[in-house]
Amino acid sequence: MSMNQRRLGKYELQEPLGPGAVGEIWKAFNTQQRRYVTIKIIPVNAQTSDDFTPRFYREAQILAELRHPNIVSIQDFHMSQSGSEAYIIMDYVEGSSLADYLSTTTHIGKIPPPTEIVRLLAPIADALEYAHKHNIIHGALRPAAILLGKVDATSPSPGEPKLTDFGLNHIQNPLALPPDRLSYISPEIAQGYASTNRSDLYSLGVILYEMCTGALPFHGDTSSDILMQHIHGTPTSPALINPHIPPALTAVIMRSLARDPAARYSSATAMVTAVAKALNTSMPESVSQSHPSPGTVNSPSLSRISGSLDMMDSPTHPIQQSRQSLSKAPSIPPSPVISSSTPALPVTPTGATPGIPSPEESYIPTVLISQPPLAISASTPIPMTHLDPSVSPQAPRQTLPPPAPVPPVQKRRPGWLYIGLVAALLVVLVGSAFGAYFIYTRITPPAQSTIVGHAFFLSSGLLSSNNSNQGITDELQINLQNLPDPQPGKRYYAWLLNDQQIDLTAVAIGPLPLNHRQVTMTYSDPQHSNLLANYDHFLITEEDANQPPTNPSLDTNTWRYNAVFSTTPSPADTTNHFSLFDHLRHLLSQDPKLKLVGLGGGLDIWLFRNTTKILEAAGSARDAHNGCTPDPNNGTCAFIHRALVRVLDYLDGSTYVQADVPLNTPLYIDPTIARVAMLEFDVLHQQPPGYLRHIGTHLREMTSSPGVTQEQRTLAIRITQAIDNVQGWLEAVHTDAVQLEKMDNSQLSQPGALSILNDLFTQANHAFLGQFDPNTSTVKEGVVQIHNNSQRLATFDVSPCTITNGKNTCS
């Protein structure tokens, strides 16, 4: 529309409100009714499909029939006489948007309190569920599409949320979308598929992540970079950014962002109900009354979802922690910037196979979007496979007993004891997340007087493929304090060096931004190269401020601060001769045994990813139980069996899984990922070893390596204890999965099977998040804590260089 055109019939255009999901949005004045309205103006051009006009009227009519207190109502819609524009006239909502609210709260480290988070999300979830029941998908959900009504200036809370700017289901090339849209689209849309109900839930999950951390799960400076991360990347655990996030909320967020749509929650209300339970707060009364009783949930698929809240969508773990504030999030470091060097993402038309499938979902049988969910008639036979008793078992499993069940918490306690438990829990939760706080806090207290700060590696998460270590430990966070000002005309410069390979070019991190004797900066490698794989030495020099050096000065008198990971082989390791640096690289950067089977990256990241997938599959299997019937051809039961096989694929690996599933059962996960099991079955012959045992071996040997610090040794012991916890929980998951997989549909549809599915999810949840013991007020740590603490292992303790007998101690 021409910017000079100020009138559309009876409407006077007054000011643009910004771009919409499609077209522009304007504030206008209805000269006949004397009131303000909002007009969406959609351009129609040669690229628009031939059936645009009838489709526009059909879809706009459906949207106009929506009547919900949290959806902005449509008053009218029509086409221009020339046919070059389409108009949708809506109610005008005076106030700001959720995007405005987030920019003044979470984006500057002011995380809303739990009650506020639930109060904002619950009405939106209710509106989404209402739309989904009417077979309407928003398709463009983001903070800018959530309006907050105007409130009194003295009110500390924003107004009532209202959902607007539905996408009209226009299928657009994802690469053509603006950045604010790309950050919230689901992996299936990024691959060229159409929106579904669960695509909206993924977008809502991104909003939840942003509300709780102040950051987005994925960043990039080009469209293809962001899309690649949605398809292939694993979001940084929100607890790493905001350590005040309780473990239960971390589980909800990570499930909401599952790449597999079937692994997400079955409905928006189910998701926000889980958020409320995780935060130990209640849902708003108006929302809870609109869904008075749980109903059935449709079979998980990529198709439309209907039905009311499934009781089993909420976490099965008890929520013992008190309501706690999330607002004390540490200052967020600069977001890593993803290089534009990523190849452009090919996008195929809707309904076609995407050009770059998700590396895991490529191997999962899915229902095409154009097909009804699990539409299998009774006359369509499904081949059933049964466990062949002739299959010989594999090597005996080394089984650890699962953790003892925690006695139930008494509902009534004396007030002083309850308060004491609450206080103790807060201390425990903050303590368990201290590793994340250590990484993200701006001021790191020195462990001793000679240490001026720390530098540690981070991962952007941008992976080009499973066998690449690109995007792993490709960033360096530097936090220093008490640095004196450099000499006049000089500046501090930071470098990464390799003391063993002198021909390896030094990484020029650049000049340090000294501010009041402190330095806080994040360096991101432009090619997202794996820095920890090659560099063991962190150095700060003081050199000419006017001519930035390209290499560190050979004059060691300019060397000011220094930190090194020891590369001295351990005398106790007579087989591999690994050093401290070797152990750190294998854990966090690139493990040679993983590389041999085609997996890039260290042991820690694959333990984290695979446990996340086990939790997703366990939740999907549990949530689908309501649709499972004794009918041998029941599609939902078949879905549960596939989810259980996926769990076993991860736990057993391709070498041993056939002992636990029917003969000739295919792998349902990426065959390369399946080359390495989570558990250990044959200590002498299993190669590569299971992740838990392999990590434990490196930790044990690292504690006796030359140059290991006391903090690294303490962390290694703590991580080893968590490994033992996870071993027990995953063994329990394995036992449940094997028992359920052997059931036929008649057995699987019974309440007893649901009890086992509940336990399967609970044990997987403990393995990922850890478990709080109310009797001891302690947390048994899980994979999230292992991941956080493992990153702390690769920390440079930066100390000053000194001159002794004419020689620089840093040289």
Residue pairs with C-beta under 8 A, 6 or more apart in sequence:
1 24
1 41
1 43
1 85
5 13
6 12
6 13
7 13
8 28
8 39
8 87
10 30
10 31
10 32
11 28
11 29
11 30
11 31
11 37
11 39
11 89
12 28
12 29
12 31
13 26
13 27
13 28
13 39
14 26
14 27
14 28
14 29
14 36
15 26
15 27
16 24
16 25
16 26
16 27
17 25
17 26
17 27
17 38
18 24
18 25
18 144
19 25
19 178
20 40
20 140
20 165
21 139
21 140
21 145
21 165
21 166
21 167
21 168
21 170
21 181
22 40
22 42
22 140
22 167
22 168
22 170
22 172
23 40
23 41
23 42
23 43
23 86
24 40
24 41
25 38
25 39
25 40
25 41
25 165
26 38
26 39
26 40
26 41
27 36
27 37
27 38
27 92
28 36
28 37
28 38
28 39
28 89
29 35
29 36
29 37
30 36
30 37
35 92
36 92
36 94
37 75
37 89
37 90
37 91
37 92
38 72
38 89
38 90
38 91
38 92
38 93
38 164
39 87
39 88
39 89
39 90
40 87
40 88
40 90
40 165
41 85
41 86
41 87
42 56
42 85
42 86
42 87
42 88
42 168
43 84
43 85
44 52
44 53
44 79
44 83
44 84
44 85
44 86
45 84
49 55
52 86
53 79
53 83
53 86
56 77
56 79
56 86
56 168
57 77
57 79
59 168
59 169
60 74
60 77
60 86
60 88
60 168
61 77
62 134
62 136
63 74
63 88
63 136
63 166
63 168
64 73
64 74
64 75
64 76
64 77
65 134
66 73
66 74
66 130
66 131
66 134
66 136
67 73
68 126
68 127
68 130
68 131
69 123
69 160
70 123
70 124
70 126
70 127
70 160
70 161
70 162
70 163
71 127
71 130
71 131
71 162
71 163
71 164
72 90
72 91
72 93
72 147
72 162
72 163
72 164
73 90
73 91
74 88
74 89
74 90
75 89
75 90
75 91
76 87
76 88
76 89
77 86
77 87
77 88
77 89
78 86
78 87
79 85
79 86
79 87
80 86
80 87
90 164
93 147
93 149
93 162
93 164
94 149
94 150
95 147
95 148
95 149
95 150
95 151
95 158
95 159
96 147
96 148
96 158
97 143
97 144
97 145
97 146
97 147
97 148
98 120
98 143
98 144
98 146
98 147
98 148
98 158
98 161
98 207
99 142
99 143
99 144
99 146
99 180
100 148
101 143
101 148
101 158
102 143
102 210
102 211
102 214
104 110
105 111
105 112
106 112
106 210
106 211
106 212
106 213
106 214
106 329
107 214
108 214
109 214
109 329
109 330
109 331
109 332
110 327
111 211
111 212
111 213
111 214
111 242
111 244
111 325
111 326
111 327
111 328
111 329
112 120
112 211
112 326
112 327
113 325
113 326
113 327
114 279
114 280
114 281
114 323
114 324
114 325
114 326
115 281
115 323
116 157
117 208
117 211
117 212
117 275
117 279
117 326
118 272
118 275
118 276
118 279
118 281
118 282
118 283
118 284
119 157
119 284
120 158
120 161
120 211
121 204
121 207
121 208
121 211
121 272
121 275
122 269
122 272
122 276
122 283
122 284
122 287
123 160
123 161
123 162
123 284
123 286
123 287
124 146
124 161
124 163
124 204
124 268
125 204
125 267
125 268
125 269
125 271
125 272
125 287
126 268
126 269
126 286
126 287
126 290
126 291
127 162
127 163
128 138
128 141
128 163
128 200
128 201
128 204
128 268
129 267
129 268
129 269
129 291
131 137
131 138
131 163
131 166
132 197
132 200
132 267
132 268
132 304
132 305
132 306
133 306
135 304
135 306
136 166
137 167
137 169
137 195
137 196
137 197
137 199
137 200
137 304
138 145
138 163
138 166
138 167
138 195
138 200
138 203
139 166
139 167
139 168
139 169
139 170
139 195
139 199
139 200
140 165
140 166
140 167
140 181
141 163
141 184
141 200
141 203
141 204
141 207
142 180
142 181
142 183
142 184
142 203
142 207
143 207
143 210
144 165
144 180
145 163
145 164
145 165
146 161
146 162
146 163
146 164
146 207
147 161
147 162
147 163
147 164
148 158
148 159
148 160
148 161
148 162
149 159
149 160
149 162
150 159
151 157
151 158
151 159
167 195
169 194
169 195
171 194
171 349
171 350
173 347
174 182
174 185
174 189
174 190
174 192
174 223
174 227
174 345
174 347
175 223
175 224
175 227
175 344
175 345
175 347
176 223
177 185
177 223
179 223
179 226
182 223
182 226
182 227
182 230
183 206
183 216
183 218
183 219
183 226
184 203
184 206
184 207
185 199
185 202
185 203
185 227
185 230
186 195
186 198
186 199
186 202
186 203
186 230
186 261
187 202
187 230
187 231
187 259
187 358
187 361
188 196
188 199
188 261
188 302
189 195
189 199
190 227
190 230
190 231
190 345
191 231
191 347
191 354
191 355
191 356
191 357
191 358
192 347
192 348
192 349
192 350
192 352
192 354
192 355
193 302
193 350
193 351
193 354
193 369
194 350
194 351
194 369
196 261
196 302
196 303
196 304
196 305
196 369
197 267
197 304
197 305
198 261
198 262
198 264
198 302
198 305
199 261
200 268
201 256
201 264
201 265
201 267
201 268
201 271
202 256
202 257
202 258
202 261
202 264
204 256
204 268
204 271
205 253
205 255
205 256
205 257
205 264
205 271
206 216
206 217
206 257
208 252
208 253
208 256
208 275
209 215
209 216
209 217
209 235
209 238
209 253
209 256
209 257
210 216
212 238
212 242
212 245
212 249
212 253
212 326
213 238
213 241
213 242
213 245
213 329
213 332
214 241
214 242
214 329
214 332
215 241
215 332
215 335
216 335
217 235
217 236
217 257
218 226
218 229
218 230
218 233
218 235
218 461
219 226
219 229
219 335
219 336
219 337
219 338
220 226
220 228
220 229
220 337
220 338
220 342
220 462
221 337
221 338
221 339
221 340
222 338
222 340
222 342
223 345
224 342
224 343
224 344
224 345
225 338
225 339
225 340
225 342
225 462
226 338
227 345
228 342
228 345
228 356
228 462
228 464
229 338
229 461
229 462
231 259
231 345
231 356
231 357
231 358
232 358
232 359
232 463
232 464
232 465
233 461
233 462
233 463
233 471
234 461
234 605
234 608
234 609
234 612
235 254
235 257
235 461
236 461
237 250
237 254
237 436
237 608
237 784
237 787
237 788
238 245
238 249
238 250
238 253
238 254
239 245
239 247
239 250
239 433
239 436
239 784
239 788
240 436
240 439
240 440
240 787
240 788
240 791
241 329
241 332
241 436
241 440
242 326
242 329
242 330
242 436
243 329
243 330
243 430
243 433
243 434
243 436
243 437
243 440
244 324
244 325
244 326
244 327
244 328
244 329
244 429
244 430
244 433
245 253
245 326
245 433
246 278
246 279
246 321
246 324
246 429
247 429
247 432
247 769
247 770
247 772
247 779
247 782
247 784
248 277
248 278
248 315
248 317
248 319
248 321
248 769
249 275
249 278
249 279
250 769
250 784
251 278
251 315
251 615
251 765
251 768
251 769
252 271
252 274
252 275
252 278
252 315
254 612
254 615
254 768
255 263
255 264
255 265
255 615
255 616
255 619
256 264
256 265
256 271
258 264
258 616
259 358
259 360
259 361
260 360
260 361
260 364
260 616
260 620
261 300
261 301
261 302
262 300
262 301
262 302
262 620
262 639
263 300
263 616
263 617
263 619
263 620
264 271
265 271
265 274
265 313
265 623
266 297
266 298
266 300
266 305
266 307
266 310
266 313
266 623
267 297
267 305
267 307
267 308
267 309
267 310
267 313
269 287
269 291
269 308
269 309
270 309
270 310
270 313
270 314
271 313
272 283
272 287
273 283
273 309
273 313
273 314
274 313
274 314
274 315
276 282
276 283
277 314
277 315
277 319
278 315
278 319
279 323
279 324
280 319
280 321
280 322
280 323
280 324
281 323
282 288
291 308
291 309
293 308
294 308
294 309
294 310
294 311
295 307
295 308
295 309
295 310
296 307
296 308
296 310
296 626
296 627
297 305
297 307
297 310
297 312
297 313
297 623
297 624
297 626
297 627
298 305
298 306
298 307
298 373
298 627
299 373
299 374
299 624
299 627
299 635
299 636
299 639
300 620
300 623
300 624
300 639
301 366
301 367
301 373
301 374
301 639
302 366
302 367
302 368
302 369
302 373
303 367
303 369
303 371
303 372
303 373
304 373
305 373
310 623
310 626
312 622
312 623
312 625
312 626
312 754
312 758
313 623
315 765
316 622
316 758
316 761
316 762
316 765
317 762
317 765
317 766
317 769
317 771
318 408
318 409
320 409
320 421
320 425
320 772
320 774
321 422
321 425
321 426
321 429
321 772
322 422
322 425
322 426
324 426
324 429
330 437
330 440
330 441
330 442
331 440
331 441
331 442
332 440
333 440
333 442
333 477
333 520
333 522
334 521
334 522
336 458
336 460
336 475
336 522
336 524
337 524
338 460
338 462
338 528
339 524
339 526
339 527
339 528
341 526
341 527
342 462
342 464
345 355
345 356
346 355
346 356
347 354
347 355
348 354
348 355
350 369
351 368
351 369
351 370
359 465
359 466
359 670
359 673
360 613
360 669
360 670
360 673
362 670
363 667
363 668
363 669
363 670
363 671
364 642
364 646
364 668
364 669
365 642
365 668
367 373
367 374
374 635
374 636
374 639
375 635
376 382
376 633
376 634
376 635
378 631
378 633
380 633
381 633
382 632
382 633
382 635
382 638
384 632
384 744
385 662
385 663
385 664
385 665
386 662
387 661
387 662
387 663
387 742
388 662
388 663
391 658
391 659
391 663
393 659
394 655
394 656
394 658
394 659
394 681
394 682
395 656
395 681
395 682
395 685
395 686
396 681
397 679
397 681
398 680
398 681
398 683
399 731
400 724
400 727
400 728
400 731
401 728
401 731
402 728
402 729
402 731
402 732
402 735
402 763
403 725
403 728
403 729
403 732
403 766
403 771
403 780
406 771
406 773
406 774
406 775
407 775
409 774
413 421
421 774
421 777
424 777
425 772
425 777
428 772
428 777
428 778
428 779
429 779
430 437
432 770
432 779
432 781
432 785
433 785
433 788
435 715
435 785
435 788
435 789
435 791
435 792
436 788
438 444
438 792
439 456
439 458
439 477
439 788
439 791
439 792
441 479
442 479
442 518
442 520
443 479
443 481
443 518
444 453
444 454
444 479
444 481
446 452
446 453
446 481
446 482
447 711
447 797
450 799
450 800
451 797
451 798
451 799
452 480
452 481
452 482
452 483
452 561
452 798
452 799
452 800
453 478
453 479
453 480
453 481
453 519
453 798
454 478
454 479
454 480
454 795
454 796
454 797
454 798
455 476
455 477
455 478
455 479
455 494
455 538
455 563
455 795
455 796
455 798
456 476
456 477
456 791
456 792
456 794
456 795
456 796
457 473
457 475
457 476
457 477
457 531
457 532
457 588
457 589
457 791
457 794
458 473
458 474
458 475
458 476
458 477
458 522
458 791
459 471
459 472
459 473
459 474
459 475
459 605
460 471
460 474
460 475
460 524
460 528
461 471
462 470
462 471
462 474
462 528
463 470
463 471
463 472
463 600
463 601
464 470
464 471
465 600
466 598
466 599
466 600
466 670
466 672
466 673
467 595
467 598
467 599
467 600
467 672
468 600
469 530
469 533
469 589
469 590
469 600
469 601
470 527
470 528
470 529
470 530
470 600
471 528
472 530
472 588
472 589
472 590
472 600
472 601
472 602
472 605
473 530
473 531
473 532
473 533
473 588
473 589
473 602
473 794
474 524
474 525
474 528
474 529
474 530
474 531
475 522
475 523
475 524
475 525
475 531
476 496
476 509
476 522
476 523
476 531
476 538
477 521
477 522
477 523
478 494
478 509
478 512
478 519
478 520
478 521
478 522
478 523
479 519
479 520
480 512
480 518
480 519
480 520
480 561
480 798
481 517
481 518
481 519
482 517
482 518
483 492
483 514
483 517
483 518
483 519
483 561
484 517
485 514
485 517
486 492
486 514
486 542
486 545
487 542
489 544
489 545
489 546
490 542
490 543
490 544
490 545
491 511
491 512
491 542
491 543
491 544
491 545
491 548
492 511
492 512
492 514
492 519
492 540
492 541
492 542
492 560
493 508
493 509
493 510
493 511
493 512
493 540
493 541
493 542
493 543
493 548
493 549
493 552
494 509
494 510
494 512
494 523
494 538
494 539
494 540
495 506
495 507
495 508
495 509
495 538
495 539
495 540
495 541
495 552
496 506
496 507
496 509
496 531
496 535
496 537
496 538
496 539
497 506
497 507
497 535
497 536
497 537
497 538
497 539
497 552
498 504
498 534
498 535
498 536
498 537
499 536
499 537
499 564
499 567
500 536
500 567
501 534
504 534
504 535
505 551
506 551
506 552
507 525
507 531
507 535
508 549
508 550
508 551
509 523
510 523
510 548
511 545
511 548
512 519
512 521
512 540
513 519
513 520
513 521
525 531
530 589
530 590
532 584
532 585
532 588
532 589
532 794
533 585
533 589
533 590
536 564
536 565
536 567
536 581
537 562
537 563
537 564
537 565
538 562
538 563
538 564
538 796
538 798
539 552
539 559
539 561
539 562
539 810
540 559
540 560
540 561
540 562
540 798
541 549
541 552
541 553
541 558
541 559
541 560
542 558
542 560
543 549
543 553
543 558
552 558
552 559
553 559
556 801
556 808
556 810
556 811
557 803
557 808
559 801
559 808
559 810
559 811
560 800
560 801
561 798
561 799
561 800
561 801
561 810
562 798
562 799
562 800
562 801
562 809
562 810
563 796
563 797
563 798
563 799
564 707
564 796
565 580
565 581
565 584
565 707
565 794
565 796
566 579
566 580
566 581
566 705
566 706
566 707
566 708
567 579
567 580
567 581
567 582
568 579
568 580
568 705
568 706
568 707
569 577
569 578
569 579
569 706
570 577
570 578
570 579
570 580
570 701
570 704
570 705
570 706
571 706
572 701
572 704
573 701
573 705
576 582
578 586
578 701
578 705
579 705
579 706
579 707
580 702
580 705
580 706
580 707
580 708
580 712
583 698
583 699
583 701
583 702
583 705
584 702
584 793
584 794
585 591
585 602
586 592
586 602
586 603
586 698
587 602
587 603
587 604
587 695
587 698
587 699
587 790
587 793
588 602
588 604
588 605
588 790
588 791
588 793
588 794
589 601
589 602
590 600
590 601
590 602
591 601
591 602
591 603
591 688
591 694
593 687
593 688
593 689
593 694
594 600
594 601
594 602
594 603
594 606
594 676
594 688
596 688
597 672
597 675
597 676
597 688
598 672
598 675
599 606
599 672
599 673
599 675
599 676
603 691
603 694
603 695
603 698
604 695
604 786
604 787
604 790
604 791
605 787
606 673
606 676
606 691
607 678
607 691
607 692
607 695
607 783
607 786
607 787
608 783
608 784
608 786
608 787
610 650
610 673
610 678
610 691
611 678
611 726
611 730
611 764
611 767
611 768
611 782
611 783
612 768
613 646
613 650
613 669
614 647
614 650
614 651
614 678
614 730
614 733
614 764
614 767
614 768
615 761
615 764
615 765
615 767
615 768
617 643
617 644
617 646
617 647
617 650
618 643
618 647
618 733
618 757
618 760
618 761
618 764
618 765
619 761
619 764
620 639
620 643
621 639
621 640
621 643
621 644
621 647
621 740
621 757
621 760
621 761
622 754
622 757
622 758
622 760
622 761
624 636
624 639
624 640
624 643
625 640
625 748
625 749
625 753
625 754
625 757
627 634
627 636
628 634
628 636
628 637
628 640
628 745
628 748
628 749
628 753
629 636
629 637
629 745
629 749
630 745
630 746
630 749
631 637
631 745
632 744
632 745
634 745
634 749
637 745
637 748
637 749
640 740
640 748
640 757
641 741
641 748
642 668
644 737
644 740
644 741
645 657
645 661
645 665
645 668
645 741
646 668
646 669
647 733
647 734
647 737
647 760
647 764
648 657
648 660
648 661
648 734
648 737
648 738
648 741
649 657
649 667
649 668
649 669
649 674
650 669
650 673
650 674
650 677
650 678
651 657
651 677
651 678
651 679
651 730
651 733
651 734
651 737
652 659
652 660
652 677
652 679
652 681
652 734
653 674
653 675
653 676
653 677
653 678
653 690
654 667
654 671
654 674
654 675
655 675
655 677
655 681
655 686
656 677
656 681
657 665
657 667
657 674
658 665
660 734
660 737
660 738
660 741
661 741
662 741
667 674
675 688
676 688
676 690
676 691
677 686
677 690
677 691
678 690
678 691
678 692
678 730
679 690
679 692
679 727
679 730
679 731
679 734
680 686
680 689
680 690
680 692
680 693
681 690
683 693
688 694
689 697
692 723
692 726
692 727
692 730
695 719
695 723
695 786
696 720
696 723
699 716
699 717
699 719
699 720
699 723
700 716
700 720
702 708
702 712
702 716
702 793
703 712
703 713
703 716
703 717
709 797
711 795
712 793
715 789
715 792
715 793
716 793
718 781
718 789
719 786
719 789
719 790
721 781
722 770
722 780
722 781
722 782
722 783
722 785
722 786
722 789
723 786
725 766
725 767
725 770
725 771
725 780
725 781
725 782
726 767
726 782
726 783
726 786
729 763
729 764
729 766
729 767
729 771
729 782
730 763
730 764
730 767
732 759
732 763
733 760
733 763
733 764
733 767
736 756
736 757
736 759
736 760
736 763
737 760
739 756
740 748
740 753
740 756
740 757
740 760
743 753
747 753
766 780
766 782
767 782
767 783
768 782
768 783
768 784
769 782
769 783
769 784
770 779
770 780
770 781
770 782
770 784
770 785
771 779
771 780
771 782
772 778
772 779
772 780
773 779
773 780
779 785
801 808
801 809
801 810
802 808
802 809
803 809
